[in-house]
Amino acid sequence: MKTMKRAGLLALAMLAAGTAARADELVIATTGGLMRNEMEKWFYLPFTEETGTEVIPFDIEVPDQWARAEGMIRTGNVEFDIVTATGPDLVDKAEMLMDIPCDTLENVKEYALPGACQPKGIARTTGGMVLTYNTETYADNPPESWADFWDVETYPGPRGLPDTGDRDWWLPTVALLADGVAKEDLYPLDLDRAYAKLEEIRPHIAVWWKTGNQVQQIMRDNEVAMTMAYSGRALKVIQDGSPFAMAWDGAIRDTGYLAVLKGAPNPEGAMNFINFFYGAADGHPGFIQAVGYATSSTIGLSQLPEDEQKLYATYPANYEVLVDPDFEWIGANRDELRERWTNWLLQ
Amino acid sequence: MSMAGFLQPDGRNLSKAGILLLMAPFFLLIGFAFLYPLLSLLSISVTEPQTGLQNYERILDTPVYGKVLLRTLWIALLVSILSLFLAFPVAMAMVSSSGAMAVFITACILLPFWSSVLVRTAAWAVLLQRNGIVNDLLQAIGIIDAPVRLLYTQGAVVVAMTHVLMPFMVLPIYGALRNIPPDYGRAAAICGAGPLRSFFEVTLPLAMPGVLGGFILVFLTALGYFITPALLGSPQEMMIATLISQQLREFLDWPFAAALVGVLTLFVTAITLLFSRVFRFDRMLGGQV
């Protein structure tokens, strides 16, 4: 309903404008609020200043964005240039996305971390789906891993897990970690074993959270004592003074990618922006501090003080205990993963 | 059109053509904004990915979808019954009060009715959270030792939906009660009926059109309700509207979502027809005695 209303409004706005997007405009879809505001401040406005291309930010949650993009492609009227993609989206939605010319973008060649530039998308921000716990509830004996999350005897208290985004593989993944599977042996996921383990924790989940705002809210309101959270969201709650901490062992690497829709009105501008993003050194420290996620630009990272780097997924000690998901396998099995998840949760 | 064609020969009432002409904008709007999108959605459900009923077979073959549908019917029924029992006394009070009191009760019903459903639902989230007023109160008077889970439960959904939908129950019942001449009650008393007997044998039967009208209004609205279950419920106790939205927005499975819409439409139509067959609709909505 809300989506349809907004689609209607957008259509009206486009009619009122009288024209489709122009060549000196670039429409970038991201989640609203923090991410939109900080991208605008540190990158969109400097980009406009340097190139004269006006960036039009569009606020939308990622699933809504794909629904909208699907509709745009169905009707042949593509209005987004750059969209936000998750790792699996790069495989799943590959036919909707343009190839990123990793070898020809100067700043990408120079500064991108290894693996940051993928065929269908380029890393914007990296965080993790991280175990976050209340440091007052577990003052004497903090949980350290997903096995501890499952251990309700030693660590009693209401828990939270996501029912949004990519939970259909996030949760089987951490369930297997909790069941003793080694990080390098996770994929392909043993779903029967994973769901048997998930069944154990199910009665202890007080909140299946739906959005990044909600996971922050349930931490602040003590609705949960520990939860899986986006690391950047957890970081904000911690910095705001709530008694929470992150346990990085077994956190799932979660990279948000910039991707370009096929049929985008301004593909050239989109590639220019990606190149600008990797080279605009001045923007990165402020942006990383504000959104709580690290970029994959080496000149960006190196400008943060060492002790602050520890709070981010790309800090070496954190990075080496992250789970690196096998997006090829996940993408190839996405329908089964989703069906399994929906049927399990609704049963 | 001349006045002669617009009116019946007696020159007082509208002719059939006149009625149709006046109704035309309404039917155009319904056709454009409701029937057309609904039908095009339903056609997707039987034409994609292939022509056939495979989307409907998937609903039948997967037990969880039936479960979601049954749960939706159950919650809608529960909400309707609860709001009936809460609304009837309120409607009676509205009818029998006058002056400032009547204004006050009406305001209590109508003011929340005019505020956003989202706001009313969010207010319940504040009340029911772990450190919320309800948990604090229950702990203060010693009923519970530690906060209990109230938010994100089926109970939270039922309570909040009852609150949100209650005006739809109060108003038709109020309409029906107001149409009962006060003489009837006095006549019953003169004939020796006590207040209880007078209520059950005079007031209630005469108020039935309003009761049924309110009941079907609340029940059908509750069947397709989205915001409250999405915000206060747990995905483990999902209702059908949330499931449809999830299939559309997250899984981009339009054909399957359309099939779910088809099933919901089927239920709503069947229930509406059943009601209109058993109880006469014009009486329900008009509240005429």
Boltz contact constraints between the chains, C-beta under 6 A:
constraints:
  - contact:
      token1: [A, 63]
      token2: [B, 249]
      max_distance: 6.0
  - contact:
      token1: [A, 63]
      token2: [B, 250]
      max_distance: 6.0
  - contact:
      token1: [A, 64]
      token2: [B, 249]
      max_distance: 6.0
  - contact:
      token1: [A, 67]
      token2: [B, 249]
      max_distance: 6.0
  - contact:
      token1: [A, 67]
      token2: [B, 252]
      max_distance: 6.0
  - contact:
      token1: [A, 70]
      token2: [B, 252]
      max_distance: 6.0
  - contact:
      token1: [A, 163]
      token2: [B, 235]
      max_distance: 6.0
  - contact:
      token1: [A, 206]
      token2: [B, 149]
      max_distance: 6.0
  - contact:
      token1: [A, 207]
      token2: [B, 152]
      max_distance: 6.0
  - contact:
      token1: [A, 208]
      token2: [B, 234]
      max_distance: 6.0
  - contact:
      token1: [A, 208]
      token2: [B, 235]
      max_distance: 6.0
  - contact:
      token1: [A, 221]
      token2: [B, 129]
      max_distance: 6.0
  - contact:
      token1: [A, 222]
      token2: [B, 130]
      max_distance: 6.0
  - contact:
      token1: [A, 222]
      token2: [B, 131]
      max_distance: 6.0
  - contact:
      token1: [A, 223]
      token2: [B, 130]
      max_distance: 6.0
  - contact:
      token1: [A, 343]
      token2: [B, 64]
      max_distance: 6.0
  - contact:
      token1: [A, 345]
      token2: [B, 235]
      max_distance: 6.0
  - contact:
      token1: [A, 345]
      token2: [B, 236]
      max_distance: 6.0
  - contact:
      token1: [A, 346]
      token2: [B, 64]
      max_distance: 6.0
  - contact:
      token1: [A, 346]
      token2: [B, 68]
      max_distance: 6.0
  - contact:
      token1: [A, 346]
      token2: [B, 238]
      max_distance: 6.0
  - contact:
      token1: [A, 347]
      token2: [B, 64]
      max_distance: 6.0
